[in-house]
Amino acid sequence: MITISGGGVFSNRNISDINANFASVSVNAGNGSVDLWVRPQSTSSADSADGSYAKPYASMAAVNPYLRPGIVVGIQGVLTEEFSSNRVNDVTLIGMGNLPRQATTSGTPNGGGATWLSPSGGTGALLQPNGQGWLIQNIFFNCSATAAPAIKLVNAGDPPTSNCSEKTSIVGCFITGTDDGISALDLPNNILIDSCVIFSCSGSGDIGISSATGAGTGTLNSWVIQNCEFWGNANHIIAPFTGSTIRNNHFTYIYNGVTSTTQVTLTSGANNSVYGNHFDVPYATNGLTAMFAGGTNDRWGPNTFSDAVATTINSYGVPSS
């Protein structure tokens, strides 16, 4: 909020500041008390940015020094950056569009939305939260890097001495890219992925949700992947989860001409529950066994399979041809 000072007749500047305060109060009241705004297409000067709606920051890099536990950052417009955060816990990033969308027309921002894209020539992940307990919500991610995911989760040890994305929640986001959607480096634990659409990671070897050992501090324990749509990924999920739950998701088999090679593979994991999912592939498909792999002592089922002729089967156990 802008402090109004002076007496007598208001100047044009006073009136402008009052209007800006009203606009800020109105927007914040309608969108859950945003603390800091990131609005890349704002016409305000970077020199005067204070994080208000009227004087927002233009990038996540600009807001990074001001991140504190419990802060809520509202994103509006189109970001084009690769951002690795400070080691700050319990940060909320929320897209201020009504529905995640790529808010561009022929590459030009078309107003509103909450879109996160790679910069020109980008080679890294769009977002790497390096503190625990982040909430990432209602944002459209599209990463053009050929060897990096849209969102990279890490676990090199506990903060504040090490980067650690454990206890992160990714909710209501659309996630796509030229490589993987979400990648779990160092096997972080306790991740929630809820009501997201992970789609069109369709190149050879691309994966909707993947993992890499890295420092290997965690064990991919206690993940929950639920209520999500997996559309047109070359591979949907490949990760050695332990003690995790994959439930109530929809996995496509053929989407926009892309046939998914892998549906869910949990090789080297253990003690997972996989149930209530719909795989829209006929259970009689040749090579079905190769699309699935369970971990040790997993519990699978009931899950459903179907084809275009309305044949549906309930499956218990790891699916096999």
C-alpha positions, -999 to 999 in steps of 0.1 A, spaced: 0 0 0 11 36 -8 13 60 21 -7 92 14 8 124 29 2 161 27 -28 183 34 -51 208 17 -61 201 -19 -51 167 -32 -26 167 -60 -30 146 -91 -3 123 -76 -23 119 -44 -54 109 -64 -34 85 -85 -20 69 -53 -54 66 -37 -68 49 -68 -39 25 -69 -45 16 -32 -82 9 -40 -72 -13 -69 -47 -32 -48 -72 -38 -20 -99 -49 -45 -76 -74 -63 -61 -88 -31 -95 -92 -14 -108 -112 -44 -77 -135 -47 -67 -147 -13 -45 -119 2 -15 -119 -22 16 -105 -4 37 -98 -35 28 -96 -72 48 -107 -102 33 -92 -134 58 -93 -162 37 -72 -186 31 -44 -162 41 -9 -174 54 2 -140 91 10 -137 114 -16 -122 130 11 -101 97 18 -83 85 -18 -79 74 -26 -44 54 -59 -50 20 -42 -49 -5 -48 -77 1 -13 -91 39 -16 -88 46 -53 -92 79 -71 -98 86 -83 -133 102 -116 -125 106 -143 -99 143 -134 -97 133 -98 -87 110 -111 -59 135 -138 -47 152 -115 -20 118 -109 -4 107 -145 0 99 -154 36 81 -184 52 43 -179 47 45 -154 19 20 -156 -10 32 -146 -45 6 -139 -71 16 -144 -107 -3 -127 -135 8 -127 -172 36 -145 -189 69 -152 -172 99 -162 -193 127 -173 -169 144 -202 -153 142 -197 -115 160 -215 -87 148 -201 -54 166 -192 -22 164 -217 6 130 -205 20 103 -228 33 65 -225 31 62 -202 1 30 -201 -20 31 -193 -57 -4 -189 -72 -14 -181 -107 -40 -154 -108 -58 -165 -141 -91 -182 -139 -77 -214 -155 -42 -223 -164 -35 -215 -200 -7 -205 -224 -18 -169 -224 0 -160 -257 -10 -154 -293 18 -161 -318 42 -158 -289 29 -125 -276 12 -122 -242 -25 -117 -248 -35 -104 -214 -41 -121 -180 -34 -157 -174 -5 -172 -154 19 -187 -179 55 -197 -172 77 -203 -203 114 -208 -210 135 -178 -220 148 -177 -255 175 -204 -257 166 -218 -223 184 -249 -211 172 -254 -176 141 -261 -155 115 -234 -152 111 -237 -115 133 -253 -88 120 -246 -52 149 -251 -28 129 -249 4 104 -273 19 66 -269 20 60 -249 -11 26 -247 -27 25 -242 -65 -10 -237 -78 -30 -227 -109 0 -221 -132 6 -232 -168 42 -244 -173 57 -250 -207 95 -257 -208 113 -257 -241 146 -270 -228 155 -303 -244 172 -318 -213 154 -303 -183 119 -306 -168 93 -279 -163 95 -283 -125 126 -298 -108 123 -311 -72 154 -317 -52 167 -331 -19 203 -326 -13 198 -325 25 177 -305 50 176 -267 48 190 -242 56 223 -258 47 211 -277 16 185 -274 -11 154 -294 -4 120 -294 -21 103 -320 2 67 -314 13 60 -295 -19 24 -295 -32 17 -289 -69 -20 -283 -73 -42 -275 -103 -14 -268 -127 -10 -276 -164 25 -289 -171 42 -297 -205 76 -294 -222 101 -307 -246 116 -330 -219 99 -342 -187 71 -326 -168 81 -330 -132 115 -345 -123 125 -356 -88 163 -353 -85 178 -367 -53 146 -386 -46 127 -361 -24 100 -374 -1 64 -362 8 53 -346 -24 16 -340 -34 6 -337 -70 -32 -330 -71 -56 -321 -99 -29 -314 -125 -28 -320 -162 6 -333 -173 7 -336 -211 26 -337 -244 60 -347 -230 60 -366 -262 96 -369 -275 116 -401 -273 123 -409 -237 102 -380 -223 83 -387 -191 54 -369 -173 68 -376 -139 104 -389 -136 132 -393 -110 170 -393 -109 192 -404 -80 215 -374 -79 227 -370 -43 202 -397 -34 193 -382 0 157 -393 -1 138 -424 -11 107 -410 -30 87 -419 1 51 -408 8 42 -393 -26 6 -388 -34 -4 -384 -71 -41 -380 -73 -70 -367 -95 -46 -359 -124 -48 -362 -162 -19 -377 -181 -23 -369 -218 0 -378 -247 32 -383 -228 57 -408 -243 59 -422 -208 35 -412 -180 52 -421 -147 86 -438 -142 100 -436 -106 109 -460 -78 84 -446 -53 82 -461 -18 52 -461 5 34 -438 -20 -1 -436 -34 -12 -432 -71 -50 -429 -72 -80 -416 -91 -60 -405 -122 -67 -408 -159 -39 -421 -182 -43 -419 -219 -30 -445 -243 -33 -427 -276 -37 -389 -276 -31 -365 -305 -13 -393 -323 10 -401 -294 10 -436 -281 23 -439 -246 50 -465 -242 49 -466 -204 19 -460 -182 32 -466 -146 66 -481 -139 77 -483 -102 107 -507 -106 130 -507 -76 103 -491 -54 82 -508 -27 50 -508 -7 30 -485 -30 -8 -484 -35 -20 -479 -70 -58 -479 -72 -89 -462 -87 -70 -452 -118 -84 -454 -154 -61 -465 -181 -79 -460 -215 -61 -489 -231 -78 -523 -238 -66 -549 -214 -61 -573 -243 -35 -549 -259 -5 -568 -272 25 -557 -251 5 -545 -221 29 -560 -197 57 -537 -208 36 -506 -199 35 -514 -162 58 -525 -135 53 -527 -98 76 -523 -69 82 -549 -42 51 -556 -21 30 -530 -40 -8 -532 -39 -25 -526 -72 -63 -524 -78 -90 -520 -85 -80 -501 -117 -100 -500 -149 -92 -505 -186 -114 -499 -216 -115 -495 -254 -136 -477 -279 -162 -505 -280 -173 -499 -244 -155 -530 -230 -142 -523 -195 -123 -545 -171 -115 -540 -135 -79 -551 -128 -62 -562 -96 -25 -567 -94 1 -553 -118 -15 -554 -153 0 -580 -177 -8 -593 -211 
